[in-house]
């Protein structure tokens, strides 16, 4: 049971990490200063951090679950 929940959390965390990561990258802006491209992020990083945490919890639960 724990292994199944771990796999579900792993999949949900992976999908959410990809989606929130893409969104965070789109919310970033760059500008040029003295020939250098400087990136400024206006993204909300909280959803990405939560998604990665769910992914890690899923991996831990999947590995610790009985086979």
C-alpha positions in Angstrom: 0.0 0.0 0.0 2.8 2.4 1.0 4.6 1.6 -2.3 1.5 2.4 -4.3 1.0 5.7 -2.6 4.6 6.5 -3.1 4.3 5.9 -6.9 1.2 8.1 -7.0 3.0 10.9 -5.2 6.1 10.4 -7.4 4.0 10.8 -10.6 2.0 13.8 -9.2 5.2 15.5 -8.0 7.0 14.9 -11.3 4.2 16.4 -13.3 3.7 19.3 -11.0 7.5 20.0 -10.9 7.6 20.1 -14.7 4.5 22.4 -15.0 5.6 24.8 -12.3 9.1 24.9 -13.5 8.0 25.8 -17.0 5.8 28.5 -15.5 8.7 29.9 -13.4 10.9 30.0 -16.4 8.3 31.9 -18.4 8.0 34.5 -15.5 11.6 35.3 -15.8 12.8 38.3 -17.7 16.2 39.2 -19.1 17.8 42.6 -19.9 21.1 43.5 -21.3 23.6 45.7 -19.3 27.0 46.4 -20.8 26.7 43.5 -23.2 25.7 41.0 -20.4 22.3 39.4 -20.3 21.0 39.6 -16.8 18.0 37.5 -15.7 15.4 38.8 -13.3 12.8 36.4 -11.9 9.3 37.5 -10.9 8.2 33.9 -10.4 6.5 32.6 -7.3 8.8 29.7 -6.3 6.6 28.2 -3.6 4.6 25.9 -5.9 7.9 24.6 -7.4 9.3 23.9 -3.9 6.2 22.1 -2.8 6.2 20.0 -6.0 9.8 19.0 -5.5 9.0 18.1 -1.9 6.0 15.9 -3.0 8.3 14.2 -5.6 11.0 13.5 -2.9 8.3 12.1 -0.5 7.0 9.9 -3.2 10.5 8.5 -3.9 11.1 7.8 -0.2 7.8 6.1 0.3 8.2 4.1 -2.9 11.7 2.8 -1.8 10.6 2.1 1.8 7.4 0.3 0.9 7.3 -3.5 1.0 7.6 -5.3 -2.3 
